[in-house]
Amino acid sequence: MNIFDIMGPVMVGPSSSHTAGAARIGYIGRKLLGFQPAKADIGLHGSFAATGAGHGTDRAIVAGLLGMAPDDPRIPFSLQLAKEAGLEVSVHPVTLRDAHPNTALMTLTGSRGRTVTVSASSLGGGRIRVNSIDGLEAAFSGDLPTLIIRGRDEPGVVSEVSTCLARKGANIATMQLYRDRRGGLSVTVIECDQPVSEDILEDIDLLGGVVRCIYLNLEEG
């Protein structure tokens, strides 16, 4: 246990799970879409739905979608700032099967129509877990530099990705592979011990079978 586990994150708001974690959920959703959304449909499950209004969960998620960190003093005003930024927000309760009580289900739409649906849970102390992306299972926290590779379930794709990383000295800490069916769509989640360079990301994007490579490094913003 470290001092962060005891004291929690630096944040704005009354609750590390309902506010700091919620802001991080919104921020990762923004990163997964690739840019600030034009529309955000946010479903709150369990405790998020029951007590989220008092803890500012809705405002924290929207703040994250706007690119704010959990300690940003503008978080209480994020709904108004979203209007000014042209971000249309809908927040409502939702019931999810077998979900953590602090879970949000976000469907984010960009100005040119690109969408992503993300389910993520706030685990306490500002920590989160992404549960699924566009209906495909994906379990990661974003604590490490993370690649989320969406593609087709074809032989050799995972091997080529790991070769790209090894060639440039990027070490894999964890790797998870999810698919909707054999030969269908897949999501590969790779957490690395060090930041991944832009040229590696470009190489991965060019691989056959890769539809899109998303890179998350929260320490770099």
C-alpha positions as CSV (number, residue, x, y, z in Angstrom):
1,M,0.0,0.0,0.0
2,N,1.3,3.5,-0.9
3,I,0.4,7.0,0.3
4,F,-2.0,7.4,-2.7
5,D,-4.0,4.4,-1.5
6,I,-4.5,6.0,1.9
7,M,-5.0,9.7,1.0
8,G,-6.5,9.3,-2.5
9,P,-6.0,11.5,-5.6
10,V,-5.7,15.3,-5.8
11,M,-9.1,16.2,-7.0
12,V,-12.1,18.6,-7.1
13,G,-15.2,17.1,-5.5
14,P,-16.4,15.2,-2.5
15,S,-15.7,11.6,-3.6
16,S,-12.7,9.9,-5.2
17,S,-15.0,7.2,-6.8
18,H,-17.9,9.4,-7.8
19,T,-15.9,12.5,-8.9
20,A,-12.2,11.8,-9.5
21,G,-12.8,8.4,-11.0
22,A,-15.8,9.7,-13.0
23,A,-13.6,12.5,-14.5
24,R,-11.0,9.9,-15.5
25,I,-13.8,7.8,-17.2
26,G,-14.8,10.8,-19.2
27,Y,-11.3,11.6,-20.2
28,I,-10.5,8.1,-21.3
29,G,-13.7,8.1,-23.3
30,R,-12.5,11.2,-25.1
31,K,-9.2,9.6,-25.8
32,L,-10.9,6.4,-27.2
33,L,-13.0,8.5,-29.5
34,G,-9.9,10.4,-30.6
35,F,-11.2,14.0,-30.0
36,Q,-13.8,15.9,-28.1
37,P,-17.3,14.5,-28.8
38,A,-20.1,16.6,-30.2
39,K,-22.7,14.4,-28.5
40,A,-22.5,12.3,-25.3
41,D,-25.1,9.9,-24.1
42,I,-24.2,9.0,-20.5
43,G,-25.9,6.2,-18.7
44,L,-25.3,5.9,-14.9
45,H,-25.6,2.5,-13.2
46,G,-26.1,1.6,-9.6
47,S,-24.6,4.0,-7.0
48,F,-23.6,6.3,-9.8
49,A,-27.3,6.7,-10.7
50,A,-28.5,6.8,-7.1
51,T,-26.0,9.4,-5.6
52,G,-24.2,10.7,-8.6
53,A,-26.2,14.0,-8.7
54,G,-25.0,14.9,-5.2
55,H,-21.5,13.9,-5.8
56,G,-21.2,15.7,-9.2
57,T,-20.7,12.5,-11.1
58,D,-22.4,13.8,-14.2
59,R,-20.3,17.0,-14.1
60,A,-17.1,15.1,-13.5
61,I,-17.7,12.8,-16.5
62,V,-18.5,15.7,-18.8
63,A,-15.4,17.5,-17.5
64,G,-13.3,14.5,-18.5
65,L,-14.9,14.6,-22.0
66,L,-13.8,18.2,-22.2
67,G,-10.3,17.2,-21.4
68,M,-10.1,18.2,-17.7
69,A,-8.1,16.5,-15.1
70,P,-9.7,15.4,-11.7
71,D,-8.2,18.4,-10.0
72,D,-9.4,21.0,-12.5
73,P,-11.3,23.8,-10.6
74,R,-13.7,24.2,-13.6
75,I,-15.3,20.7,-13.0
76,P,-18.4,22.1,-11.1
77,F,-19.2,24.3,-14.2
78,S,-18.6,21.6,-16.8
79,L,-22.2,21.3,-18.0
80,Q,-22.3,25.0,-18.9
81,L,-18.8,24.8,-20.4
82,A,-20.0,21.8,-22.5
83,K,-22.9,23.9,-23.9
84,E,-20.4,26.7,-24.8
85,A,-18.2,24.1,-26.5
86,G,-21.0,22.7,-28.6
87,L,-21.1,19.4,-26.7
88,E,-24.6,18.0,-26.4
89,V,-25.0,16.0,-23.2
90,S,-27.7,13.5,-22.1
91,V,-27.4,11.9,-18.7
92,H,-29.8,9.2,-17.5
93,P,-30.0,6.1,-15.2
94,V,-29.3,2.7,-16.8
95,T,-29.4,-0.8,-15.4
96,L,-26.5,-3.0,-16.5
97,R,-26.2,-6.7,-15.8
98,D,-23.4,-7.9,-13.5
99,A,-21.8,-4.4,-13.5
100,H,-19.9,-2.7,-10.7
101,P,-22.2,-0.3,-8.9
102,N,-20.1,2.7,-10.0
103,T,-20.4,2.2,-13.8
104,A,-21.0,4.5,-16.7
105,L,-22.0,3.5,-20.2
106,M,-21.1,6.3,-22.6
107,T,-22.0,6.5,-26.3
108,L,-19.9,9.3,-27.8
109,T,-20.3,10.8,-31.2
110,G,-17.9,13.1,-33.0
111,S,-18.8,16.0,-35.3
112,R,-18.2,13.8,-38.4
113,G,-20.2,10.9,-37.2
114,R,-17.6,8.6,-35.6
115,T,-18.9,6.9,-32.5
116,V,-17.6,4.8,-29.7
117,T,-19.5,3.1,-26.9
118,V,-17.5,2.7,-23.6
119,S,-18.4,1.0,-20.4
120,A,-16.1,1.9,-17.5
121,S,-16.2,1.5,-13.7
122,S,-14.8,3.7,-10.9
123,L,-13.1,1.4,-8.3
124,G,-12.3,4.0,-5.6
125,G,-9.3,6.2,-5.0
126,G,-9.6,7.6,-8.5
127,R,-8.8,4.3,-10.1
128,I,-11.0,3.0,-13.0
129,R,-11.4,0.0,-15.2
130,V,-12.6,0.1,-18.8
131,N,-15.0,-2.9,-19.2
132,S,-15.9,-2.8,-22.9
133,I,-15.4,-0.9,-26.1
134,D,-18.2,-1.0,-28.7
135,G,-19.6,-4.1,-27.0
136,L,-16.3,-6.0,-27.0
137,E,-14.8,-6.9,-23.6
138,A,-11.7,-5.0,-22.6
139,A,-10.3,-4.9,-19.1
140,F,-7.7,-2.2,-18.5
141,S,-7.1,0.8,-16.2
142,G,-5.0,3.2,-18.2
143,D,-2.3,3.3,-15.5
144,L,0.3,2.2,-17.9
145,P,0.9,3.3,-21.5
146,T,-1.8,1.3,-23.3
147,L,-2.5,0.3,-26.9
148,I,-6.1,-0.6,-27.8
149,I,-6.0,-2.2,-31.3
150,R,-9.3,-2.8,-33.0
151,G,-9.2,-5.1,-36.0
152,R,-10.1,-8.4,-37.6
153,D,-9.5,-11.8,-36.0
154,E,-6.9,-13.1,-38.4
155,P,-3.8,-15.3,-37.9
156,G,-0.6,-13.5,-37.4
157,V,-1.9,-10.0,-36.4
158,V,-0.9,-10.3,-32.7
159,S,2.5,-11.6,-33.6
160,E,3.1,-8.7,-36.0
161,V,2.1,-6.2,-33.4
162,S,4.4,-7.7,-30.8
163,T,7.2,-7.7,-33.3
164,C,6.7,-4.0,-34.0
165,L,7.0,-3.3,-30.3
166,A,10.0,-5.5,-29.8
167,R,11.8,-4.0,-32.7
168,K,11.8,-0.6,-31.1
169,G,12.5,-1.9,-27.5
170,A,9.0,-1.4,-26.1
171,N,8.4,-4.1,-23.5
172,I,4.9,-5.6,-23.1
173,A,3.7,-5.7,-19.5
174,T,0.3,-7.3,-20.2
175,M,-1.6,-8.4,-23.3
176,Q,-5.3,-9.3,-23.6
177,L,-7.2,-10.4,-26.7
178,Y,-11.0,-10.3,-27.1
179,R,-13.2,-11.1,-30.1
180,D,-16.9,-11.2,-30.9
181,R,-16.5,-14.5,-32.8
182,R,-13.9,-16.5,-34.7
183,G,-12.8,-14.6,-37.7
184,G,-14.9,-11.6,-36.6
185,L,-13.9,-8.3,-34.9
186,S,-11.2,-8.2,-32.2
187,V,-9.8,-5.9,-29.6
188,T,-6.2,-6.4,-28.4
189,V,-5.2,-4.5,-25.3
190,I,-1.5,-4.1,-24.6
191,E,0.0,-2.4,-21.6
192,C,3.6,-1.4,-21.9
193,D,6.4,-0.7,-19.4
194,Q,7.4,2.5,-21.2
195,P,5.8,5.1,-23.5
196,V,5.2,4.0,-27.1
197,S,6.8,6.2,-29.8
198,E,4.8,7.7,-32.7
199,D,6.7,5.6,-35.3
200,I,5.6,2.4,-33.6
201,L,2.0,3.5,-33.7
202,E,2.3,4.3,-37.4
203,D,3.8,0.9,-38.1
204,I,1.0,-0.9,-36.3
205,D,-1.7,1.2,-38.1
206,L,-0.3,-0.1,-41.4
207,L,-0.5,-3.8,-40.5
208,G,-3.0,-5.9,-42.3
209,G,-5.9,-6.8,-40.1
210,V,-5.6,-3.6,-38.0
211,V,-8.6,-1.3,-38.3
212,R,-7.5,1.3,-35.8
213,C,-4.8,1.7,-33.1
214,I,-5.6,3.9,-30.1
215,Y,-2.8,4.9,-27.7
216,L,-3.4,6.0,-24.1
217,N,-0.8,7.6,-21.9
218,L,-2.5,9.6,-19.2
219,E,0.8,10.8,-17.8
220,E,1.5,12.6,-21.1
221,G,-2.1,14.1,-21.1
